[in-house]
Amino acid sequence: MNFILYSDVNDSSISQSLGRPEYSYYFVLKAYRPVLESLGRVHVVSSTAEVDLLYRQLLAVGEDSLFLSFTPPQKTPNDLECPTICVVAWEFDSIPDEQWDNDPRQDWTQMFARQGRVITLSSHTGRAIRRAMGEDFPVLVLPTPLWENFAAIRSRLSSRPVNLGSTLDIKGCIFDSRTLGLSADALIPVPLTAEQLAELEALRPPPLTLKRRLIIARHYLRLWTLDLGKAQPVPVHRTHFLSQWYWEGIRDLLSDAAHYRLARVLPAIAGPQSIVAPEPAPIDYPDTTGQVETEVDGVIYVSVFNPQDGRKNWHRLISAFCWAFRETEDATLVLKITHNDLSSYYTELMTLLAQLSPFACRVVVMHGYLDDPQYARLYEAASYYVNASRCEGLCLPLMEFMASGKPVIAPDHTAMEDYIDEHVAFVVESSEELTIWPQDSRIIYRTLRYRPDWGSLKTAYENSYRMAKEQPQDYQRMSRAAIERMYDYCAFAPVQQRLSDFFGLAPLTSQATAVTDNASC
């Protein structure tokens, strides 16, 4: 059997694709590839246009092929000759079962019916598909096999939950709450002094003279006349220049009462004037091309996310941490950002940290792309991994840190229900809430996600810190349980067996090939 694989993001574009919706599909493909190679030959194409050409070449020599599309179903071609199966990462309780924008591919049920089967990453998604397609529809729930990839990190696993000191480095930039000079007062406009008010008053233009009013009237009469002669399809509205003349030339002569009466009678002229907001002062962003590093120690919490991903609930993840440890100096939250555009979240993040200040704990934000050795140092430095998401299709970073022997703080909803419970995690309570399918341009509430409880998250921080400081044996027990859970859930052999049974293929090999790319989102 030949497996033809495709993802919108590939090896050459991954570092420039941080933050894209299809970003995580790349890592799913990379993780699946070794187990697929144990069942047949794997061909990775750079474009879906190559699929049928390769399919016909292989068919000509008597070899069967199957196209695995690591893209959302609505972006998968539906007119290929090659048999096709979508690999679906999905985190909601229902799948799109209707079309919009005159695009039948938006109806996933039609796409799946045409393909005849589907691969997904979690039991939660499997149930959602079967509810739409019928209980007998062939669905393979296949987590990514990544347990073997972290053997080296597990071999260096420290039994101490409190980090005595680690160096983290990245090609990019690092923000440290202890060096940012955060202050909530900086967010409040400072009242102007008497001197500043006097300076502004001195800049105020003098009262308009009759001559100046006539010049203003002549100016707008000229513009109005020129506009009458234009041959453009949609000339400026005739009352536009009258409105400008009114506001600049005679508004100051009328009392407020007279102005409001006129505005009711002639709203196009004396109505509210549109004001163009001034351009904000440009932000001097730090350089992101150099190599930077920082030292961390104490009880270290790590989270990996894209700030533009509304599922990640990162504002509450940070605020609960800062409130839980307002007076705790040796608690550190390390945030690895998986988005390549610093400007897309910088102001929002800094405003949040300033609003939460002052706090004794430490927040470290790493912006940039980590290579494998750098990621390994992050895995090893962590005491805990934190997830506060509203929904997850799989959450590779959470699984990776667990496979590295790190207990976690996380909800047990959506995909995380497959591997999160009180034996491996401080479970964050959550409740259902209505939401939209993210690609639905109509923005209609059709599905459900979850709302993690902020108080439960704050308590999880406090309880996990207490365990790290006072109950190291309990921490070690939870660490071992996390490793065992990941072995049962995503080791190579059980994943290979599920895939072999689904396709009816005998394994060619039982050995896993390590996947080194793990900077997933």
C-alpha positions in Angstrom: 0.0 0.0 0.0 1.2 3.5 -0.9 0.2 6.4 1.4 0.2 9.8 -0.2 0.3 12.6 2.5 -0.4 16.3 2.1 -0.6 19.2 4.6 -0.8 22.9 3.7 2.2 23.5 6.0 5.4 21.7 5.2 9.1 21.5 6.3 10.1 24.6 4.4 7.2 26.8 5.5 6.7 25.7 9.1 8.8 28.5 10.7 6.8 31.1 8.8 3.5 29.4 9.5 3.3 29.8 13.3 -0.2 30.8 14.2 -2.0 29.6 11.0 -5.1 27.4 11.6 -3.5 24.5 9.8 -0.3 24.7 11.7 -0.9 21.8 14.0 -1.9 19.5 11.1 1.8 19.6 10.1 2.8 18.0 13.4 0.1 15.4 13.2 1.4 14.4 9.7 5.0 14.2 11.1 3.9 12.1 14.0 1.8 9.7 11.8 4.5 9.2 9.2 6.6 6.6 11.0 3.6 4.4 11.8 2.3 4.7 8.2 5.8 3.7 7.0 5.5 0.6 9.1 2.5 -0.4 7.0 3.5 0.7 3.5 5.4 3.3 1.4 4.8 6.9 2.2 4.9 9.8 -0.3 4.6 13.4 0.9 3.4 15.8 -1.8 3.7 19.6 -1.8 0.4 20.2 -3.6 -2.9 18.3 -4.0 -2.4 18.7 -7.8 0.3 16.0 -7.5 -1.9 13.4 -6.0 -3.7 12.0 -9.0 -0.5 12.1 -11.1 1.3 10.0 -8.5 -1.8 7.8 -8.1 -1.9 6.9 -11.8 1.9 6.2 -11.9 1.6 3.8 -9.0 -1.6 2.2 -10.4 0.2 1.6 -13.7 2.7 -0.7 -12.0 -0.1 -2.5 -10.1 0.3 -0.7 -6.7 -2.7 0.6 -4.7 -2.6 4.1 -3.1 -4.5 6.0 -0.5 -4.5 9.8 -0.1 -4.5 11.0 3.5 -5.4 14.7 3.6 -4.0 16.5 6.7 -6.2 19.6 6.0 -9.8 20.5 7.1 -12.4 18.6 5.1 -13.7 21.8 3.5 -10.2 22.4 2.0 -9.8 18.8 0.8 -10.4 18.3 -3.0 -13.5 16.3 -3.6 -12.8 15.4 -7.3 -9.7 13.3 -7.0 -9.4 9.9 -8.7 -7.2 8.6 -5.8 -9.2 7.2 -2.8 -9.2 9.9 -0.1 -9.4 9.9 3.7 -9.5 13.1 5.7 -7.5 13.2 9.0 -9.7 15.5 11.1 -8.6 17.5 14.1 -11.9 18.8 15.6 -12.9 20.0 19.1 -16.6 20.7 19.0 -19.5 18.5 19.9 -21.0 18.6 16.3 -19.6 18.7 12.8 -20.8 21.0 10.1 -23.7 19.3 8.5 -25.0 22.1 6.3 -23.5 24.2 3.6 -23.1 28.0 3.3 -21.5 30.5 0.9 -22.8 28.3 -1.9 -20.0 25.8 -1.1 -21.1 22.1 -0.7 -17.7 21.2 0.8 -18.7 23.1 3.9 -21.1 20.3 4.7 -18.7 17.7 6.1 -21.3 14.9 6.0 -21.2 15.1 2.2 -17.4 15.0 2.2 -17.2 12.0 4.6 -20.0 10.1 2.7 -18.0 10.5 -0.5 -14.8 9.3 1.1 -16.5 6.4 3.0 -14.4 6.6 6.2 -12.4 9.1 8.3 -9.5 9.3 10.8 -9.8 11.6 13.8 -7.6 12.2 16.8 -10.0 11.8 19.8 -13.0 9.9 21.0 -14.9 13.2 21.4 -14.5 13.9 17.7 -15.4 10.3 16.8 -18.7 10.6 18.7 -19.5 13.9 16.9 -18.9 12.3 13.5 -20.9 9.2 14.3 -23.8 11.4 15.5 -23.9 13.0 12.1 -23.0 10.0 9.9 -24.5 7.1 11.9 -23.1 4.7 14.4 -21.9 2.3 11.8 -19.8 4.8 9.9 -16.1 3.8 9.9 -14.2 6.2 12.2 -10.7 5.5 13.3 -9.7 7.3 16.5 -6.0 7.6 16.3 -3.9 9.7 18.6 -0.4 10.7 17.4 2.2 8.2 18.4 4.7 10.3 20.3 5.6 8.4 23.5 8.9 7.0 22.1 10.1 10.5 21.0 10.7 11.6 24.6 12.8 8.6 25.8 15.9 10.8 26.1 14.1 13.4 28.1 12.6 10.8 30.4 16.1 9.4 30.9 17.2 12.8 32.3 14.0 13.3 34.3 14.7 14.9 37.7 12.9 13.6 40.7 12.8 17.2 42.1 9.6 19.1 41.4 11.3 22.4 42.3 13.8 23.6 39.6 17.1 24.6 41.1 18.0 26.6 38.0 17.7 26.2 34.2 18.7 28.2 31.1 16.1 28.7 28.4 17.1 30.2 25.1 15.4 31.0 21.8 16.0 32.7 18.5 13.6 35.6 19.0 12.9 37.6 22.1 11.9 37.1 25.7 9.7 39.3 27.9 10.2 39.0 31.7 7.6 40.5 34.0 10.4 41.4 36.5 12.2 43.6 34.0 9.2 45.2 32.2 8.4 47.9 34.8 4.8 46.9 34.9 2.3 49.3 36.6 -1.4 49.5 36.4 -1.1 53.3 37.0 0.5 53.6 33.6 -2.8 52.6 32.0 -4.6 55.6 33.5 -4.3 58.9 31.7 -2.4 61.4 33.9 -4.4 64.7 34.4 -2.8 67.7 32.7 -1.0 70.2 34.8 -1.9 73.9 34.8 1.2 74.6 32.6 0.2 72.0 30.1 -3.4 73.3 30.0 -2.0 76.8 29.4 0.2 75.5 26.5 -2.8 73.9 24.9 -4.9 77.1 25.2 -2.1 79.0 23.6 -2.2 76.7 20.6 -6.0 77.2 20.2 -6.6 79.2 16.9 -8.0 82.8 17.3 -11.7 83.5 16.8 -12.8 83.5 13.2 -13.1 86.9 11.5 -15.8 87.7 9.0 -13.1 87.6 6.3 -12.0 84.1 7.3 -15.6 82.9 7.3 -16.0 84.1 3.8 -12.8 82.3 2.7 -14.0 79.1 4.2 -17.4 79.5 2.4 -15.7 80.2 -0.9 -13.4 77.2 -0.5 -16.3 74.7 0.0 -18.4 76.4 -2.7 -15.5 75.8 -5.1 -15.2 72.1 -4.1 -19.0 71.7 -4.5 -18.8 73.2 -8.0 -15.9 71.0 -9.1 -17.7 67.9 -7.8 -20.8 68.8 -10.0 -18.6 68.5 -13.1 -17.0 65.2 -12.3 -17.8 62.2 -14.5 -17.1 59.7 -11.7 -19.9 57.1 -11.2 -20.6 58.1 -7.6 -19.8 61.8 -6.9 -19.4 63.1 -3.3 -22.8 63.6 -1.7 -23.9 67.2 -2.3 -24.4 67.9 1.4 -20.9 66.9 2.3 -19.4 70.3 1.5 -22.3 72.1 3.2 -21.6 70.0 6.3 -17.9 70.9 6.2 -18.7 74.6 5.8 -21.2 74.5 8.6 -18.8 72.9 11.1 -15.8 75.0 10.2 -17.5 78.3 9.3 -20.5 79.0 11.4 -21.0 76.2 14.1 -19.3 78.4 16.7 -21.8 81.2 16.2 -24.8 79.0 17.3 -25.7 78.0 20.8 -25.9 74.3 21.6 -29.7 74.5 21.7 -29.8 76.1 18.3 -27.4 73.6 16.9 -29.4 70.6 18.2 -32.6 72.0 16.7 -30.9 72.5 13.4 -29.4 69.0 13.5 -32.9 67.5 13.9 -34.1 69.5 10.8 -31.0 69.1 8.7 -29.1 66.0 10.0 -27.0 65.6 6.8 -25.5 69.1 7.4 -25.6 69.7 11.2 -25.6 66.1 12.3 -22.7 64.4 14.1 -19.4 65.1 12.4 -17.3 62.1 11.6 -14.0 62.3 13.3 -10.9 60.5 12.1 -9.0 59.0 15.1 -5.3 59.9 15.1 -2.9 57.2 14.3 -1.4 55.6 17.4 2.2 56.2 18.1 4.3 53.3 16.6 5.5 50.7 19.0 9.2 50.0 19.2 9.1 46.2 19.1 12.3 44.3 20.2 14.5 42.6 17.8 13.4 39.0 17.1 16.4 37.9 15.0 19.0 37.3 17.7 19.6 34.5 20.2 18.5 35.4 23.7 18.3 33.5 27.0 17.1 33.7 30.5 17.5 31.8 33.8 14.4 30.2 35.5 14.1 28.4 38.8 11.5 27.5 41.5 8.1 25.9 40.6 7.8 26.4 36.9 4.6 26.2 35.0 4.7 26.1 31.2 2.1 26.6 28.5 2.4 26.6 24.7 -0.3 28.4 22.7 -1.2 30.8 19.9 -2.6 34.1 21.3 -4.8 34.4 18.2 -6.5 31.1 18.9 -9.7 31.9 20.8 -9.9 28.4 22.2 -6.8 28.8 24.4 -8.3 31.1 27.1 -4.9 32.5 27.8 -6.1 35.6 29.6 -7.6 33.5 32.3 -4.6 31.2 32.4 -2.4 34.2 33.2 -4.7 36.0 35.5 -5.4 32.9 37.6 -1.6 32.3 37.9 -0.9 35.9 39.0 -3.7 35.9 41.5 -2.8 32.5 43.0 0.9 33.6 43.4 0.6 37.4 44.0 2.9 37.0 47.0 4.9 33.9 45.9 8.3 34.8 44.4 9.4 31.3 43.4 6.5 30.5 41.1 7.2 31.1 37.4 4.9 30.9 34.4 6.7 30.3 31.1 4.6 31.0 28.0 5.9 29.7 24.6 4.1 31.6 21.9 3.4 29.8 18.6 2.7 32.9 16.5 5.2 34.6 14.3 3.7 38.1 14.4 4.6 39.8 17.7 2.5 42.8 16.9 -0.7 40.7 16.8 -0.7 40.2 20.6 2.0 42.4 22.2 -0.2 45.3 23.3 -2.9 42.9 24.6 -0.4 40.9 26.6 1.4 43.8 28.1 -1.9 45.5 29.0 -3.1 42.3 30.8 0.2 42.0 32.7 0.0 45.7 33.7 -3.6 45.3 34.9 -2.6 42.4 37.1 0.5 44.0 38.6 1.9 44.2 41.1 2.6 40.5 41.7 5.6 38.7 43.2 5.5 35.7 40.9 7.2 35.8 37.5 5.8 35.6 34.0 8.3 34.8 31.1 7.1 35.1 27.5 9.1 33.4 24.8 8.5 34.6 21.2 10.2 32.8 18.4 10.8 29.3 16.9 12.5 26.7 19.2 14.7 24.1 17.7 14.8 20.6 19.2 17.5 21.1 21.8 15.9 24.3 22.9 12.5 22.6 23.3 14.2 19.8 25.2 15.4 22.3 27.8 11.9 23.7 28.1 10.5 20.2 28.7 13.1 19.5 31.4 12.8 22.9 33.1 9.0 22.5 33.7 7.5 21.4 37.0 4.0 21.4 35.4 2.3 22.0 32.1 -0.9 24.2 32.1 -3.9 24.0 29.8 -7.0 26.2 30.3 -8.6 25.7 26.8 -12.2 25.9 26.0 -11.9 22.9 23.7 -9.1 20.8 22.1 -8.8 18.5 19.1 -5.9 16.7 20.7 -3.4 19.2 22.4 0.0 17.9 21.4 2.0 20.1 23.8 0.0 18.7 26.7 0.7 15.1 25.6 4.4 15.9 25.0 5.0 17.3 28.5 3.1 14.4 30.0 5.3 12.0 27.9 8.3 13.9 29.4 7.0 13.0 32.9 5.4 16.3 33.8 2.1 16.4 35.7 -0.4 18.9 34.4 -3.2 21.3 35.2 -6.0 20.8 32.6 -9.7 20.3 32.1 -11.0 16.9 31.2 -13.3 17.9 28.4 -13.2 17.3 24.6 -10.1 15.5 23.4 -8.5 15.7 26.8 -11.1 13.3 28.3 -9.1 10.5 26.6 -6.1 11.0 28.9 -6.7 13.5 31.7 -8.0 12.5 35.1 -7.0 13.1 38.8 -4.2 10.5 38.6 -2.1 12.6 36.2 -3.5 16.1 36.5 -5.1 18.8 38.7 -8.4 18.7 36.9 -10.0 22.1 36.2 -13.7 22.1 36.3 -15.7 23.4 33.3 -19.2 23.8 31.9 -20.7 23.8 28.5 -21.3 27.0 26.5 -22.7 27.7 23.0 -20.3 28.7 20.2 -19.9 28.7 16.4 -18.1 26.5 14.0 -14.9 28.6 13.5 -15.1 28.5 9.7 -18.8 29.4 9.5 -19.0 32.8 7.9 -22.6 33.2 9.0 -21.5 33.2 12.7 -24.4 31.1 13.8 -24.4 29.3 17.1 -24.5 25.6 16.1 -22.3 23.8 18.6 -20.8 23.6 22.1 -17.5 24.1 23.7 -16.5 24.5 27.4 -15.9 27.3 29.9 -13.2 26.4 32.4 -13.9 27.7 35.9 -11.5 30.4 36.9 -11.7 29.7 40.6 -11.0 26.0 39.9 -7.9 26.9 37.8 -6.6 29.2 40.6 -7.1 26.4 43.2 -5.3 24.0 40.9 -2.3 26.4 40.8 -2.3 26.6 44.6 -2.7 22.8 45.1 0.0 22.0 42.6 2.5 24.4 44.1 1.8 23.0 47.6 2.5 19.5 46.2 5.7 20.5 44.6 7.0 22.2 47.8 5.6 19.9 50.5 4.7 16.5 48.9 7.5 15.6 46.5 6.6 11.9 46.7 3.1 12.6 45.6 4.5 14.7 42.7 6.8 11.8 41.7 3.8 9.4 41.8 1.8 11.8 39.5 4.9 12.1 37.2 5.1 8.3 36.8 1.4 8.1 36.2 1.7 10.7 33.4 4.4 8.6 31.7 2.3 5.4 32.0 -0.8 7.1 30.7 1.0 8.4 27.6 2.5 4.9 27.0 -1.0 3.3 27.1 -2.5 6.1 25.0 0.1 7.0 22.3 2.9 4.5 22.2 3.9 3.3 18.7 2.7 -0.3 19.0 -1.0 0.3 20.0 -1.3 3.1 17.5 0.2 0.8 14.8 -2.2 -2.0 15.7 -5.3 0.3 15.4 -4.1 1.6 12.0 -3.3 -1.9 10.8 -6.7 -3.2 11.7 -8.5 -0.2 10.1 -6.8 -0.7 6.8 -6.5 -4.5 7.0 -2.7 -4.4 6.5 0.0 -6.4 8.1 2.8 -4.4 9.7 6.1 -4.3 7.8 8.0 -3.3 10.9 7.3 -2.7 14.6 9.9 -0.1 15.2 9.1 3.5 15.7 11.1 6.3 14.0 11.5 9.3 16.2 9.7 12.5 15.1 11.9 15.4 16.1 9.6 18.2 15.3 7.5 18.9 18.4 6.9 22.6 18.5 3.2 22.0 18.2 0.3 24.2 19.0 
